[in-house]
Amino acid sequence: MPGAIKKFNQHAATYDAARRRLIPSFDEFYGATVEAVALAGTSPKRILDLGAGTGILSAMVLDAYPESKVTLLDGASLMLDQARRMIDSDRADFIEADMYGPLPDGPWDAVVSALAIHHMTDEGKRHVFGEVFRVLRPAGIFANSEHVLGPTPFIDAEYRRWHEAEARKAGIDDREWAAAEDRMTADYLRPLPDQLEWLTEIGFEDVDCLFRNRGVAVMFARRPS
């Protein structure tokens, strides 16, 4: 994770500009996570965004749930600086912290994340899933929008080919794609079924994938009531 933090601090100033062009099915991908927050029950108010970066997902959540307040957690200080410029501080708190440590105590109505946990080792992923379970309130939900590894090297190579083709079609230029590839060197991807199994083993229920398009997927899990 320290390597990922360094890379994202390096790219903080230009990170948002290419997001929509770089992420396939951008609206559906982020939208599935935002919609999942409603599954925590009426008027979710306390939401934790893990690896919040520049605040793209947090801003969408705050817009969709006017009574909510979001805590943005990220290890990259320069990314959080960008988020502070975009998000109303009256509705947000900002924590600079590494996800390998303990998460801030809740109880949280929802924990969300987008394109962050895949930078952690398998052990780190399992750790953060367990921490999410600990800090959620009963019936609280976890929604995680992620890059996932293909089930075989052949399929994973196809995912990567398709990802670049979609980004190029959306207007990504050589410089932006090179920056994205540099960030991808900090990836530790894992197949989707493995991660859904880990969530189930930890004790979550209603574990599922709410949206998937090749190598991008939105995982969902709910802490039992």
C-alpha positions as CSV (number, residue, x, y, z in Angstrom):
1,M,0.0,0.0,0.0
2,P,2.8,2.6,0.6
3,G,3.8,2.2,-3.1
4,A,0.2,2.9,-4.1
5,I,0.0,6.0,-1.8
6,K,3.2,7.4,-3.4
7,K,1.9,6.9,-6.9
8,F,-1.5,8.4,-6.2
9,N,0.1,11.5,-4.5
10,Q,2.1,11.9,-7.7
11,H,-1.0,11.8,-9.9
12,A,-3.4,13.7,-7.5
13,A,-3.5,16.9,-9.5
14,T,-4.6,15.2,-12.7
15,Y,-6.5,12.2,-11.4
16,D,-10.0,13.4,-11.9
17,A,-9.6,14.7,-15.5
18,A,-9.6,11.3,-17.1
19,R,-11.8,9.3,-14.8
20,R,-14.9,9.2,-17.0
21,R,-12.8,8.2,-20.1
22,L,-10.7,5.7,-18.2
23,I,-13.4,3.7,-16.3
24,P,-15.6,1.5,-18.5
25,S,-19.3,1.8,-17.9
26,F,-18.5,4.8,-15.6
27,D,-22.1,5.7,-14.7
28,E,-23.3,2.2,-14.1
29,F,-20.1,1.3,-12.2
30,Y,-20.3,4.2,-9.7
31,G,-24.1,4.3,-9.8
32,A,-24.5,0.7,-8.5
33,T,-22.5,1.6,-5.4
34,V,-24.4,4.8,-4.8
35,E,-27.8,3.0,-5.2
36,A,-26.6,0.2,-2.9
37,V,-26.4,2.6,0.0
38,A,-30.2,2.8,0.1
39,L,-30.2,-0.9,1.0
40,A,-29.0,0.0,4.5
41,G,-32.5,1.2,5.2
42,T,-34.2,4.5,5.4
43,S,-32.1,7.7,5.4
44,P,-28.6,6.4,5.8
45,K,-26.7,9.1,7.6
46,R,-23.2,7.9,8.5
47,I,-21.1,6.7,5.6
48,L,-17.5,5.8,5.4
49,D,-15.6,6.0,2.1
50,L,-12.5,3.9,2.0
51,G,-9.6,5.0,-0.3
52,A,-11.8,8.0,-1.0
53,G,-9.1,9.7,-3.2
54,T,-10.3,13.0,-4.6
55,G,-13.9,12.4,-3.4
56,I,-15.6,11.3,-6.7
57,L,-17.7,8.6,-5.0
58,S,-18.3,10.6,-1.8
59,A,-19.7,13.6,-3.8
60,M,-22.1,11.2,-5.6
61,V,-23.3,9.7,-2.3
62,L,-23.8,13.1,-0.7
63,D,-25.8,14.3,-3.7
64,A,-28.0,11.1,-3.6
65,Y,-28.6,11.2,0.2
66,P,-29.1,14.8,1.3
67,E,-29.3,13.8,5.0
68,S,-26.0,11.9,5.0
69,K,-22.5,12.8,6.2
70,V,-19.5,11.1,4.7
71,T,-16.1,10.4,6.2
72,L,-13.4,10.1,3.6
73,L,-10.4,7.9,4.5
74,D,-7.3,7.8,2.3
75,G,-3.6,7.4,2.8
76,A,-2.6,9.9,0.1
77,S,-2.7,13.3,1.6
78,L,-2.6,15.1,-1.8
79,M,-5.6,13.2,-3.0
80,L,-7.6,14.2,0.1
81,D,-6.5,17.8,-0.5
82,Q,-8.3,17.6,-3.8
83,A,-11.4,16.2,-2.1
84,R,-11.5,19.0,0.4
85,R,-11.7,21.5,-2.5
86,M,-14.7,19.7,-4.0
87,I,-16.7,18.6,-1.0
88,D,-18.6,20.7,1.5
89,S,-16.8,20.4,4.8
90,D,-20.0,20.7,6.7
91,R,-21.0,17.3,5.4
92,A,-17.7,15.6,5.4
93,D,-14.8,14.6,7.6
94,F,-11.3,13.7,6.2
95,I,-9.0,11.1,7.7
96,E,-5.5,10.4,6.4
97,A,-4.9,6.7,7.2
98,D,-3.7,3.4,5.8
99,M,-6.4,0.7,5.4
100,Y,-4.0,-1.9,6.7
101,G,-4.7,-0.4,10.2
102,P,-8.0,-0.3,12.1
103,L,-10.9,1.5,10.5
104,P,-12.6,4.3,12.4
105,D,-15.2,3.0,14.8
106,G,-18.8,3.3,13.7
107,P,-21.4,2.2,13.8
108,W,-21.6,3.1,10.1
109,D,-24.8,2.8,8.1
110,A,-22.7,2.1,5.0
111,V,-19.1,1.6,4.0
112,V,-18.3,2.2,0.3
113,S,-15.2,2.1,-1.7
114,A,-14.2,2.6,-5.4
115,L,-11.0,1.5,-7.0
116,A,-8.9,1.4,-3.8
117,I,-8.9,-2.0,-2.1
118,H,-7.5,-3.7,-5.2
119,H,-4.2,-2.0,-4.3
120,M,-4.0,-4.2,-1.1
121,T,-2.5,-7.7,-0.8
122,D,-4.9,-10.6,-0.4
123,E,-4.2,-10.5,3.3
124,G,-4.9,-6.8,3.3
125,K,-8.1,-7.3,1.5
126,R,-9.3,-9.9,4.0
127,H,-8.2,-7.5,6.8
128,V,-10.2,-4.6,5.5
129,F,-13.3,-6.8,4.8
130,G,-13.1,-7.9,8.5
131,E,-12.7,-4.4,9.7
132,V,-15.7,-3.3,7.6
133,F,-17.8,-6.0,9.2
134,R,-16.7,-4.9,12.7
135,V,-17.5,-1.2,12.2
136,L,-20.9,-1.5,10.4
137,R,-24.1,-1.4,12.4
138,P,-26.4,-4.4,12.2
139,A,-28.0,-4.5,8.7
140,G,-25.4,-1.9,7.5
141,I,-24.1,-2.5,4.0
142,F,-20.7,-2.6,2.2
143,A,-20.5,-1.8,-1.5
144,N,-17.1,-2.0,-3.2
145,S,-16.5,-1.0,-6.9
146,E,-13.4,-2.6,-8.1
147,H,-11.1,-3.9,-10.7
148,V,-11.0,-7.7,-10.6
149,L,-8.7,-10.3,-12.0
150,G,-9.8,-12.6,-14.8
151,P,-10.3,-16.3,-13.9
152,T,-7.5,-17.4,-16.2
153,P,-4.5,-15.6,-17.7
154,F,-6.1,-15.8,-21.2
155,I,-9.3,-14.1,-20.0
156,D,-7.5,-11.6,-17.9
157,A,-5.4,-10.5,-20.9
158,E,-8.7,-10.0,-22.8
159,Y,-10.1,-7.9,-19.9
160,R,-6.9,-5.7,-20.2
161,R,-7.2,-5.4,-24.0
162,W,-10.8,-4.5,-23.8
163,H,-10.2,-1.9,-21.0
164,E,-7.6,-0.1,-23.1
165,A,-9.8,-0.3,-26.2
166,E,-12.8,1.2,-24.3
167,A,-10.6,4.0,-22.9
168,R,-9.1,4.8,-26.3
169,K,-12.6,4.9,-27.8
170,A,-13.7,7.3,-25.0
171,G,-10.8,9.7,-25.8
172,I,-7.9,8.7,-23.5
173,D,-4.7,10.0,-25.0
174,D,-1.2,8.4,-24.8
175,R,-0.2,10.5,-21.8
176,E,-3.3,9.7,-19.8
177,W,-3.1,6.0,-20.6
178,A,0.6,5.9,-19.6
179,A,-0.3,7.5,-16.2
180,A,-3.1,4.9,-15.7
181,E,-0.6,2.1,-16.5
182,D,1.8,3.6,-14.0
183,R,-0.9,3.5,-11.3
184,M,-1.8,-0.1,-12.3
185,T,1.7,-1.3,-11.3
186,A,0.5,-0.9,-7.7
187,D,-2.5,-3.3,-8.4
188,Y,-2.9,-6.6,-6.6
189,L,-6.0,-8.0,-8.4
190,R,-8.0,-11.0,-7.3
191,P,-10.8,-12.8,-9.1
192,L,-14.3,-11.8,-8.0
193,P,-15.6,-15.2,-6.8
194,D,-12.7,-15.4,-4.3
195,Q,-13.6,-12.0,-2.8
196,L,-17.2,-12.8,-2.5
197,E,-16.3,-16.0,-0.7
198,W,-14.1,-14.1,1.7
199,L,-17.0,-11.8,2.5
200,T,-19.2,-14.7,3.2
201,E,-16.6,-16.4,5.4
202,I,-16.3,-13.3,7.5
203,G,-20.0,-13.4,8.3
204,F,-21.6,-11.1,5.8
205,E,-24.9,-12.1,4.3
206,D,-26.7,-11.2,1.0
207,V,-23.2,-11.3,-0.7
208,D,-23.5,-10.7,-4.4
209,C,-22.2,-8.8,-7.4
210,L,-24.5,-5.9,-8.3
211,F,-22.8,-4.9,-11.5
212,R,-20.1,-6.3,-13.7
213,N,-18.5,-5.6,-17.0
214,R,-15.4,-7.8,-17.7
215,G,-12.8,-6.6,-15.2
216,V,-14.9,-4.1,-13.3
217,A,-17.4,-5.2,-10.7
218,V,-19.4,-3.9,-7.8
219,M,-19.4,-6.2,-4.7
220,F,-22.2,-6.0,-2.2
221,A,-22.5,-7.4,1.3
222,R,-24.7,-6.8,4.4
223,R,-24.0,-7.3,8.0
224,P,-26.7,-9.5,9.6
225,S,-29.4,-7.8,11.6
